[in-house]
């Protein structure tokens, strides 16, 4: 990999309301999740596995997984 870039890739997602002023009583939580991958592992293992999953279950790889 290029030495001026990180060896890792990070994906971050959230769920719920991050505001503390108006809390939804039906969903009073906030979740913050991270996935950290070495780029080499992501390229060689994770990305191909996700693409295979998409083709197997949807017939194409244009699906965006959340």
C-alpha positions, 0 to 999 in steps of 0.5 A, spaced: 500 500 500 501 507 499 505 509 505 502 516 505 495 512 506 493 508 512 493 501 512 486 501 515 479 502 513 473 504 518 466 504 517 461 507 522 454 507 522 449 510 528 442 508 530 437 512 534 437 520 536 443 523 538 440 529 541 439 529 548 433 534 548 427 530 545 428 523 547 423 518 543 420 514 549 419 508 543 426 508 542 430 511 547 437 509 545 443 511 541 448 506 538 454 508 534 458 502 531 464 501 528 468 496 523 475 497 522 479 492 517 486 492 514 485 494 507 489 488 505 484 483 508 478 487 506 480 487 499 482 480 499 476 477 503 471 481 506 469 485 499 469 478 495 465 475 500 460 481 500 459 481 493 458 473 493 453 474 498 449 479 493 449 475 487 447 469 491 441 473 494 439 478 489 442 476 483 446 482 482 451 487 486 448 493 486 444 492 492 446 497 498 447 493 505 445 497 511 
